[in-house]
């Protein structure tokens, strides 16, 4: 099994705890750098900003009164409280600014459909969207762990996608083999990445198909014999040690 991913991808995460507000884009749509993707509900942050703005104004007045009396201890206390309130006000302003999520680059929204989730709570750091650059793709094949041993970087491969079944298979070269296995559909697999050898306009992020990686030639009987031998060795070791 194989899929297409952007050669460069960037994750958009929730900057603060909050609730989903307005959503401007959906997966599959092209976006430009700086374009608004979605925004969080800012009503609580706005109240926090106004609260600290009022607190700062009040403490500034107290600080000026302390300065007029020229008393060292009240001046230091009032100044410390004023600086703390100013810091909280600046923090609220930054959180308000960050609550509007913008595209970090030109690309295509690959995941994250929140159009039906307005009002849903989100946690800070929660994955919201993934943006894939609109130039450059990579093919990622899921290879089961018992078949990973003969694979090497530089091997030639082909992939045929379901969306373009009538077209010729797309050639790619293996560029990276993930050092850690992951779970996919109940199987333990290694992600094998490859770079397409021809820039295909047909490629879109999320396309799925079947990949074949060339590791050499052998007869069908030899292949089945080798698989049976490995299966027997594993079973014998489990039973007899």
ChimeraX commands (.cxc) that place a marker at each C-alpha (Angstrom):
marker #1 position 0.00,0.00,0.00 radius 0.5
marker #1 position 1.28,3.48,-0.89 radius 0.5
marker #1 position 0.11,7.07,-0.67 radius 0.5
marker #1 position 1.16,10.53,-1.82 radius 0.5
marker #1 position 2.31,13.17,0.65 radius 0.5
marker #1 position 3.79,16.60,0.19 radius 0.5
marker #1 position 7.57,16.70,0.18 radius 0.5
marker #1 position 7.22,19.55,2.68 radius 0.5
marker #1 position 4.42,19.47,5.21 radius 0.5
marker #1 position 3.62,21.71,8.14 radius 0.5
marker #1 position 1.32,21.00,11.04 radius 0.5
marker #1 position -1.04,23.68,12.31 radius 0.5
marker #1 position -1.73,23.24,16.04 radius 0.5
marker #1 position -3.99,25.06,18.47 radius 0.5
marker #1 position -1.94,27.87,20.10 radius 0.5
marker #1 position -4.18,28.09,23.19 radius 0.5
marker #1 position -7.05,26.27,24.85 radius 0.5
marker #1 position -10.34,27.43,23.39 radius 0.5
marker #1 position -13.24,26.68,21.09 radius 0.5
marker #1 position -13.44,26.47,17.30 radius 0.5
marker #1 position -14.82,29.73,15.90 radius 0.5
marker #1 position -14.93,30.41,12.17 radius 0.5
marker #1 position -13.50,27.97,9.60 radius 0.5
marker #1 position -12.52,29.30,6.17 radius 0.5
marker #1 position -10.98,26.28,4.39 radius 0.5
marker #1 position -11.46,22.54,3.99 radius 0.5
marker #1 position -9.10,19.70,3.01 radius 0.5
marker #1 position -8.20,19.77,-0.67 radius 0.5
marker #1 position -8.38,23.55,-1.03 radius 0.5
marker #1 position -5.35,25.55,-2.18 radius 0.5
marker #1 position -4.18,28.29,0.18 radius 0.5
marker #1 position -1.63,31.08,0.03 radius 0.5
marker #1 position 0.89,32.09,2.68 radius 0.5
marker #1 position -0.77,34.31,5.26 radius 0.5
marker #1 position -4.32,33.31,4.32 radius 0.5
marker #1 position -6.68,32.81,7.26 radius 0.5
marker #1 position -7.44,29.12,7.77 radius 0.5
marker #1 position -9.63,29.25,10.87 radius 0.5
marker #1 position -10.03,31.21,14.05 radius 0.5
marker #1 position -10.83,30.34,17.64 radius 0.5
marker #1 position -13.59,31.90,19.70 radius 0.5
marker #1 position -11.93,34.97,21.24 radius 0.5
marker #1 position -14.65,36.22,23.57 radius 0.5
marker #1 position -12.96,34.96,26.74 radius 0.5
marker #1 position -9.59,36.25,25.58 radius 0.5
marker #1 position -11.12,39.65,24.83 radius 0.5
marker #1 position -12.53,39.81,28.35 radius 0.5
marker #1 position -9.11,38.86,29.73 radius 0.5
marker #1 position -7.49,41.60,27.66 radius 0.5
marker #1 position -9.98,44.22,28.87 radius 0.5
marker #1 position -9.56,43.09,32.46 radius 0.5
marker #1 position -5.80,43.52,32.42 radius 0.5
marker #1 position -6.05,46.78,30.49 radius 0.5
marker #1 position -8.23,48.21,33.27 radius 0.5
marker #1 position -5.94,46.74,35.92 radius 0.5
marker #1 position -2.91,48.29,34.24 radius 0.5
marker #1 position -4.55,51.72,34.12 radius 0.5
marker #1 position -5.45,51.55,37.80 radius 0.5
marker #1 position -2.00,50.38,38.88 radius 0.5
marker #1 position -0.35,53.05,36.72 radius 0.5
marker #1 position -2.35,55.68,38.60 radius 0.5
marker #1 position -1.24,54.20,41.94 radius 0.5
marker #1 position 2.37,54.15,40.76 radius 0.5
marker #1 position 2.23,57.82,39.79 radius 0.5
marker #1 position 0.73,58.70,43.17 radius 0.5
marker #1 position 3.55,56.84,44.91 radius 0.5
marker #1 position 6.10,58.72,42.81 radius 0.5
marker #1 position 4.55,62.03,43.82 radius 0.5
marker #1 position 4.96,61.14,47.51 radius 0.5
marker #1 position 8.59,60.09,46.92 radius 0.5
marker #1 position 8.41,57.07,49.23 radius 0.5
marker #1 position 10.74,54.24,48.21 radius 0.5
marker #1 position 8.80,51.20,49.51 radius 0.5
marker #1 position 5.38,52.13,48.02 radius 0.5
marker #1 position 7.08,53.03,44.73 radius 0.5
marker #1 position 8.75,49.60,44.46 radius 0.5
marker #1 position 5.54,47.74,45.34 radius 0.5
marker #1 position 3.41,49.76,42.91 radius 0.5
marker #1 position 5.98,49.35,40.14 radius 0.5
marker #1 position 6.15,45.57,40.62 radius 0.5
marker #1 position 2.34,45.27,40.46 radius 0.5
marker #1 position 2.21,47.51,37.38 radius 0.5
marker #1 position 4.85,45.46,35.53 radius 0.5
marker #1 position 3.00,42.24,36.34 radius 0.5
marker #1 position -0.29,43.65,35.03 radius 0.5
marker #1 position 1.43,44.91,31.87 radius 0.5
marker #1 position 2.91,41.44,31.27 radius 0.5
marker #1 position -0.51,39.82,31.63 radius 0.5
marker #1 position -2.02,42.37,29.26 radius 0.5
marker #1 position 0.67,41.71,26.64 radius 0.5
marker #1 position 0.10,37.96,27.03 radius 0.5
marker #1 position -3.63,38.37,26.43 radius 0.5
marker #1 position -2.92,40.47,23.32 radius 0.5
marker #1 position -0.55,37.83,21.94 radius 0.5
marker #1 position -3.04,35.04,22.57 radius 0.5
marker #1 position -5.72,37.06,20.77 radius 0.5
marker #1 position -3.40,37.54,17.80 radius 0.5
marker #1 position -2.45,33.86,17.70 radius 0.5
marker #1 position -6.08,32.72,17.87 radius 0.5
marker #1 position -6.33,33.47,14.14 radius 0.5
marker #1 position -4.55,30.62,12.33 radius 0.5
marker #1 position -2.91,31.50,9.03 radius 0.5
marker #1 position -1.25,29.41,6.34 radius 0.5
marker #1 position 2.55,29.34,6.82 radius 0.5
marker #1 position 3.18,28.76,3.11 radius 0.5
marker #1 position 1.54,28.28,-0.26 radius 0.5
marker #1 position 0.10,24.79,-0.46 radius 0.5
marker #1 position -2.89,22.50,-0.16 radius 0.5
marker #1 position -4.85,21.69,2.98 radius 0.5
marker #1 position -4.25,17.98,3.44 radius 0.5
marker #1 position -6.24,17.26,6.61 radius 0.5
marker #1 position -8.41,18.96,9.19 radius 0.5
marker #1 position -12.08,19.50,8.34 radius 0.5
marker #1 position -13.67,21.56,11.15 radius 0.5
marker #1 position -16.52,23.08,9.16 radius 0.5
marker #1 position -19.00,20.90,11.09 radius 0.5
marker #1 position -17.22,21.37,14.43 radius 0.5
marker #1 position -17.78,25.05,15.23 radius 0.5
marker #1 position -17.87,25.43,19.02 radius 0.5
marker #1 position -15.88,22.25,19.64 radius 0.5
marker #1 position -13.28,22.63,22.42 radius 0.5
marker #1 position -9.61,22.30,21.47 radius 0.5
marker #1 position -6.53,21.93,23.64 radius 0.5
marker #1 position -3.26,23.78,23.28 radius 0.5
marker #1 position -0.98,21.81,20.95 radius 0.5
marker #1 position -3.85,19.79,19.43 radius 0.5
marker #1 position -3.36,19.04,15.72 radius 0.5
marker #1 position -5.88,21.00,13.68 radius 0.5
marker #1 position -4.67,21.05,10.07 radius 0.5
marker #1 position -1.82,19.87,7.88 radius 0.5
marker #1 position -0.59,21.99,4.96 radius 0.5
marker #1 position 1.40,20.34,2.16 radius 0.5
marker #1 position 3.50,22.50,-0.16 radius 0.5
marker #1 position 2.02,22.70,-3.63 radius 0.5
marker #1 position 5.38,21.82,-5.19 radius 0.5
marker #1 position 7.12,18.49,-4.78 radius 0.5
marker #1 position 5.64,15.18,-3.71 radius 0.5
marker #1 position 6.85,12.01,-2.09 radius 0.5
marker #1 position 5.52,8.47,-2.25 radius 0.5
marker #1 position 5.21,6.65,1.08 radius 0.5
marker #1 position 4.82,2.85,0.97 radius 0.5
marker #1 position 3.89,0.73,4.00 radius 0.5
marker #1 position 6.17,-2.32,4.02 radius 0.5
marker #1 position 5.50,-5.11,6.51 radius 0.5
marker #1 position 8.33,-5.86,8.91 radius 0.5
marker #1 position 9.02,-9.37,7.54 radius 0.5
marker #1 position 9.71,-7.84,4.11 radius 0.5
marker #1 position 11.86,-4.88,5.14 radius 0.5
marker #1 position 15.25,-6.64,5.31 radius 0.5
marker #1 position 16.17,-6.55,1.57 radius 0.5
marker #1 position 15.20,-2.91,1.08 radius 0.5
marker #1 position 17.88,-0.26,0.57 radius 0.5
marker #1 position 17.96,3.41,-0.34 radius 0.5
marker #1 position 18.35,3.93,-4.10 radius 0.5
marker #1 position 16.29,0.92,-5.18 radius 0.5
marker #1 position 13.91,1.48,-8.07 radius 0.5
marker #1 position 10.16,1.16,-7.60 radius 0.5
marker #1 position 6.84,1.84,-9.27 radius 0.5
marker #1 position 3.45,2.87,-7.95 radius 0.5
marker #1 position 0.00,2.72,-9.53 radius 0.5
marker #1 position -2.75,4.85,-8.02 radius 0.5
marker #1 position -6.44,3.96,-7.93 radius 0.5
marker #1 position -7.40,7.42,-9.20 radius 0.5
marker #1 position -5.39,6.96,-12.40 radius 0.5
marker #1 position -5.71,3.23,-12.99 radius 0.5
marker #1 position -5.61,3.69,-16.77 radius 0.5
marker #1 position -2.27,5.49,-16.70 radius 0.5
marker #1 position 1.22,4.03,-16.65 radius 0.5
marker #1 position 2.78,3.26,-13.24 radius 0.5
marker #1 position 4.84,6.12,-11.83 radius 0.5
marker #1 position 8.51,5.36,-11.28 radius 0.5
marker #1 position 10.22,6.47,-8.07 radius 0.5
marker #1 position 13.43,5.77,-6.20 radius 0.5
marker #1 position 13.65,4.80,-2.53 radius 0.5
marker #1 position 15.17,7.68,-0.58 radius 0.5
marker #1 position 14.51,6.78,3.05 radius 0.5
marker #1 position 13.45,3.82,5.16 radius 0.5
marker #1 position 11.93,4.74,8.51 radius 0.5
marker #1 position 14.01,3.34,11.39 radius 0.5
marker #1 position 10.93,2.78,13.57 radius 0.5
marker #1 position 7.86,0.70,12.75 radius 0.5
marker #1 position 4.31,2.02,13.07 radius 0.5
marker #1 position 0.88,0.42,13.32 radius 0.5
marker #1 position -1.33,0.50,10.23 radius 0.5
marker #1 position -4.54,-1.53,9.94 radius 0.5
marker #1 position -3.39,-3.89,12.66 radius 0.5
marker #1 position -0.03,-4.54,10.97 radius 0.5
marker #1 position 3.48,-3.59,11.97 radius 0.5
marker #1 position 4.91,-1.65,9.01 radius 0.5
marker #1 position 7.88,0.51,8.09 radius 0.5
marker #1 position 7.32,3.64,6.03 radius 0.5
marker #1 position 9.49,3.64,2.90 radius 0.5
marker #1 position 9.71,7.03,1.20 radius 0.5
marker #1 position 10.53,7.66,-2.42 radius 0.5
marker #1 position 10.98,10.59,-4.79 radius 0.5
marker #1 position 9.02,10.45,-8.08 radius 0.5
marker #1 position 11.42,10.41,-11.02 radius 0.5
marker #1 position 9.02,12.41,-13.21 radius 0.5
marker #1 position 7.02,15.41,-12.13 radius 0.5
marker #1 position 3.47,14.17,-12.55 radius 0.5
marker #1 position 0.69,16.73,-12.67 radius 0.5
marker #1 position -1.70,13.92,-11.73 radius 0.5
marker #1 position -0.35,13.68,-8.19 radius 0.5
marker #1 position -2.48,14.98,-5.35 radius 0.5
marker #1 position -1.88,14.65,-1.61 radius 0.5
marker #1 position -3.73,11.72,-0.10 radius 0.5
marker #1 position -3.89,9.63,-3.29 radius 0.5
marker #1 position -3.54,5.91,-2.55 radius 0.5
marker #1 position -2.35,3.01,-4.63 radius 0.5
marker #1 position -0.03,0.01,-4.74 radius 0.5
marker #1 position 3.76,0.16,-4.93 radius 0.5
marker #1 position 6.27,-2.43,-6.10 radius 0.5
marker #1 position 9.92,-2.14,-5.07 radius 0.5
marker #1 position 12.59,-3.98,-7.06 radius 0.5
marker #1 position 14.94,-5.99,-4.83 radius 0.5
marker #1 position 16.28,-8.46,-7.39 radius 0.5
marker #1 position 15.11,-11.52,-9.34 radius 0.5
marker #1 position 14.23,-14.99,-8.08 radius 0.5
marker #1 position 11.95,-17.85,-9.04 radius 0.5
marker #1 position 8.49,-18.05,-7.50 radius 0.5
marker #1 position 9.36,-21.38,-5.89 radius 0.5
marker #1 position 12.47,-19.94,-4.25 radius 0.5
marker #1 position 10.48,-17.03,-2.89 radius 0.5
marker #1 position 7.83,-19.25,-1.30 radius 0.5
marker #1 position 10.48,-21.65,0.01 radius 0.5
marker #1 position 12.32,-18.77,1.71 radius 0.5
marker #1 position 9.13,-17.45,3.29 radius 0.5
marker #1 position 8.16,-20.91,4.50 radius 0.5
marker #1 position 11.65,-21.45,5.94 radius 0.5
marker #1 position 11.50,-18.20,7.91 radius 0.5
marker #1 position 7.99,-18.99,9.16 radius 0.5
marker #1 position 9.11,-22.46,10.26 radius 0.5
marker #1 position 12.14,-21.07,12.08 radius 0.5
marker #1 position 9.99,-18.58,14.01 radius 0.5
marker #1 position 7.44,-21.24,14.93 radius 0.5
marker #1 position 10.14,-23.74,15.95 radius 0.5
marker #1 position 11.86,-21.15,18.12 radius 0.5
marker #1 position 8.55,-20.30,19.83 radius 0.5
marker #1 position 7.74,-23.95,20.49 radius 0.5
marker #1 position 11.15,-25.42,21.32 radius 0.5
marker #1 position 13.35,-22.39,22.08 radius 0.5
marker link #1:1,2 radius 0.2
marker link #1:2,3 radius 0.2
marker link #1:3,4 radius 0.2
marker link #1:4,5 radius 0.2
marker link #1:5,6 radius 0.2
marker link #1:6,7 radius 0.2
marker link #1:7,8 radius 0.2
marker link #1:8,9 radius 0.2
marker link #1:9,10 radius 0.2
marker link #1:10,11 radius 0.2
marker link #1:11,12 radius 0.2
marker link #1:12,13 radius 0.2
marker link #1:13,14 radius 0.2
marker link #1:14,15 radius 0.2
marker link #1:15,16 radius 0.2
marker link #1:16,17 radius 0.2
marker link #1:17,18 radius 0.2
marker link #1:18,19 radius 0.2
marker link #1:19,20 radius 0.2
marker link #1:20,21 radius 0.2
marker link #1:21,22 radius 0.2
marker link #1:22,23 radius 0.2
marker link #1:23,24 radius 0.2
marker link #1:24,25 radius 0.2
marker link #1:25,26 radius 0.2
marker link #1:26,27 radius 0.2
marker link #1:27,28 radius 0.2
marker link #1:28,29 radius 0.2
marker link #1:29,30 radius 0.2
marker link #1:30,31 radius 0.2
marker link #1:31,32 radius 0.2
marker link #1:32,33 radius 0.2
marker link #1:33,34 radius 0.2
marker link #1:34,35 radius 0.2
marker link #1:35,36 radius 0.2
marker link #1:36,37 radius 0.2
marker link #1:37,38 radius 0.2
marker link #1:38,39 radius 0.2
marker link #1:39,40 radius 0.2
marker link #1:40,41 radius 0.2
marker link #1:41,42 radius 0.2
marker link #1:42,43 radius 0.2
marker link #1:43,44 radius 0.2
marker link #1:44,45 radius 0.2
marker link #1:45,46 radius 0.2
marker link #1:46,47 radius 0.2
marker link #1:47,48 radius 0.2
marker link #1:48,49 radius 0.2
marker link #1:49,50 radius 0.2
marker link #1:50,51 radius 0.2
marker link #1:51,52 radius 0.2
marker link #1:52,53 radius 0.2
marker link #1:53,54 radius 0.2
marker link #1:54,55 radius 0.2
marker link #1:55,56 radius 0.2
marker link #1:56,57 radius 0.2
marker link #1:57,58 radius 0.2
marker link #1:58,59 radius 0.2
marker link #1:59,60 radius 0.2
marker link #1:60,61 radius 0.2
marker link #1:61,62 radius 0.2
marker link #1:62,63 radius 0.2
marker link #1:63,64 radius 0.2
marker link #1:64,65 radius 0.2
marker link #1:65,66 radius 0.2
marker link #1:66,67 radius 0.2
marker link #1:67,68 radius 0.2
marker link #1:68,69 radius 0.2
marker link #1:69,70 radius 0.2
marker link #1:70,71 radius 0.2
marker link #1:71,72 radius 0.2
marker link #1:72,73 radius 0.2
marker link #1:73,74 radius 0.2
marker link #1:74,75 radius 0.2
marker link #1:75,76 radius 0.2
marker link #1:76,77 radius 0.2
marker link #1:77,78 radius 0.2
marker link #1:78,79 radius 0.2
marker link #1:79,80 radius 0.2
marker link #1:80,81 radius 0.2
marker link #1:81,82 radius 0.2
marker link #1:82,83 radius 0.2
marker link #1:83,84 radius 0.2
marker link #1:84,85 radius 0.2
marker link #1:85,86 radius 0.2
marker link #1:86,87 radius 0.2
marker link #1:87,88 radius 0.2
marker link #1:88,89 radius 0.2
marker link #1:89,90 radius 0.2
marker link #1:90,91 radius 0.2
marker link #1:91,92 radius 0.2
marker link #1:92,93 radius 0.2
marker link #1:93,94 radius 0.2
marker link #1:94,95 radius 0.2
marker link #1:95,96 radius 0.2
marker link #1:96,97 radius 0.2
marker link #1:97,98 radius 0.2
marker link #1:98,99 radius 0.2
marker link #1:99,100 radius 0.2
marker link #1:100,101 radius 0.2
marker link #1:101,102 radius 0.2
marker link #1:102,103 radius 0.2
marker link #1:103,104 radius 0.2
marker link #1:104,105 radius 0.2
marker link #1:105,106 radius 0.2
marker link #1:106,107 radius 0.2
marker link #1:107,108 radius 0.2
marker link #1:108,109 radius 0.2
marker link #1:109,110 radius 0.2
marker link #1:110,111 radius 0.2
marker link #1:111,112 radius 0.2
marker link #1:112,113 radius 0.2
marker link #1:113,114 radius 0.2
marker link #1:114,115 radius 0.2
marker link #1:115,116 radius 0.2
marker link #1:116,117 radius 0.2
marker link #1:117,118 radius 0.2
marker link #1:118,119 radius 0.2
marker link #1:119,120 radius 0.2
marker link #1:120,121 radius 0.2
marker link #1:121,122 radius 0.2
marker link #1:122,123 radius 0.2
marker link #1:123,124 radius 0.2
marker link #1:124,125 radius 0.2
marker link #1:125,126 radius 0.2
marker link #1:126,127 radius 0.2
marker link #1:127,128 radius 0.2
marker link #1:128,129 radius 0.2
marker link #1:129,130 radius 0.2
marker link #1:130,131 radius 0.2
marker link #1:131,132 radius 0.2
marker link #1:132,133 radius 0.2
marker link #1:133,134 radius 0.2
marker link #1:134,135 radius 0.2
marker link #1:135,136 radius 0.2
marker link #1:136,137 radius 0.2
marker link #1:137,138 radius 0.2
marker link #1:138,139 radius 0.2
marker link #1:139,140 radius 0.2
marker link #1:140,141 radius 0.2
marker link #1:141,142 radius 0.2
marker link #1:142,143 radius 0.2
marker link #1:143,144 radius 0.2
marker link #1:144,145 radius 0.2
marker link #1:145,146 radius 0.2
marker link #1:146,147 radius 0.2
marker link #1:147,148 radius 0.2
marker link #1:148,149 radius 0.2
marker link #1:149,150 radius 0.2
marker link #1:150,151 radius 0.2
marker link #1:151,152 radius 0.2
marker link #1:152,153 radius 0.2
marker link #1:153,154 radius 0.2
marker link #1:154,155 radius 0.2
marker link #1:155,156 radius 0.2
marker link #1:156,157 radius 0.2
marker link #1:157,158 radius 0.2
marker link #1:158,159 radius 0.2
marker link #1:159,160 radius 0.2
marker link #1:160,161 radius 0.2
marker link #1:161,162 radius 0.2
marker link #1:162,163 radius 0.2
marker link #1:163,164 radius 0.2
marker link #1:164,165 radius 0.2
marker link #1:165,166 radius 0.2
marker link #1:166,167 radius 0.2
marker link #1:167,168 radius 0.2
marker link #1:168,169 radius 0.2
marker link #1:169,170 radius 0.2
marker link #1:170,171 radius 0.2
marker link #1:171,172 radius 0.2
marker link #1:172,173 radius 0.2
marker link #1:173,174 radius 0.2
marker link #1:174,175 radius 0.2
marker link #1:175,176 radius 0.2
marker link #1:176,177 radius 0.2
marker link #1:177,178 radius 0.2
marker link #1:178,179 radius 0.2
marker link #1:179,180 radius 0.2
marker link #1:180,181 radius 0.2
marker link #1:181,182 radius 0.2
marker link #1:182,183 radius 0.2
marker link #1:183,184 radius 0.2
marker link #1:184,185 radius 0.2
marker link #1:185,186 radius 0.2
marker link #1:186,187 radius 0.2
marker link #1:187,188 radius 0.2
marker link #1:188,189 radius 0.2
marker link #1:189,190 radius 0.2
marker link #1:190,191 radius 0.2
marker link #1:191,192 radius 0.2
marker link #1:192,193 radius 0.2
marker link #1:193,194 radius 0.2
marker link #1:194,195 radius 0.2
marker link #1:195,196 radius 0.2
marker link #1:196,197 radius 0.2
marker link #1:197,198 radius 0.2
marker link #1:198,199 radius 0.2
marker link #1:199,200 radius 0.2
marker link #1:200,201 radius 0.2
marker link #1:201,202 radius 0.2
marker link #1:202,203 radius 0.2
marker link #1:203,204 radius 0.2
marker link #1:204,205 radius 0.2
marker link #1:205,206 radius 0.2
marker link #1:206,207 radius 0.2
marker link #1:207,208 radius 0.2
marker link #1:208,209 radius 0.2
marker link #1:209,210 radius 0.2
marker link #1:210,211 radius 0.2
marker link #1:211,212 radius 0.2
marker link #1:212,213 radius 0.2
marker link #1:213,214 radius 0.2
marker link #1:214,215 radius 0.2
marker link #1:215,216 radius 0.2
marker link #1:216,217 radius 0.2
marker link #1:217,218 radius 0.2
marker link #1:218,219 radius 0.2
marker link #1:219,220 radius 0.2
marker link #1:220,221 radius 0.2
marker link #1:221,222 radius 0.2
marker link #1:222,223 radius 0.2
marker link #1:223,224 radius 0.2
marker link #1:224,225 radius 0.2
marker link #1:225,226 radius 0.2
marker link #1:226,227 radius 0.2
marker link #1:227,228 radius 0.2
marker link #1:228,229 radius 0.2
marker link #1:229,230 radius 0.2
marker link #1:230,231 radius 0.2
marker link #1:231,232 radius 0.2
marker link #1:232,233 radius 0.2
marker link #1:233,234 radius 0.2
marker link #1:234,235 radius 0.2
marker link #1:235,236 radius 0.2
marker link #1:236,237 radius 0.2
marker link #1:237,238 radius 0.2
marker link #1:238,239 radius 0.2
marker link #1:239,240 radius 0.2
marker link #1:240,241 radius 0.2
view
